[in-house]
Amino acid sequence: MTEDEIATGSRANAADAAILDLARERGCGKSISPAEAARRLAEHDGNAGATDAWRRHMPAIRRAALRLAQSGTIDILRKGKVIPPEAARGVIRLRLREIMEERR
């Protein structure tokens, strides 16, 4: 595995963790914005003070959201309704899939 693959893998894990941690904190039936997860990653990097540092994390958060939705861990919502991961464009929100909440 190359250094780039290792770095990409750790970024993916960090993005997954940011989404899941925030969703668990928010609680059952509540959703989060992908931007909230990106801000969490920026804080983790020590860039919380920079006003738009979180924006560079948005692509990783969106990829993580797709991966987590495809695995059945989270739901992707648009206008409060669950949408398939491949339809995730524009403004979306994320929440733990209710089955996942029950396992905790």
Secondary structure, DSSP 8 states (H G I E B T S, - for coil): --HHHHHHHHHHHHHHHHHHHHHHHH-TT--B-HHHHHHHHHHHTT-TTSTTGGGGGHHHHHHHHHHHHHTTSEEEEETTEEE-GGG--SS-EEEE-HHHHHH-
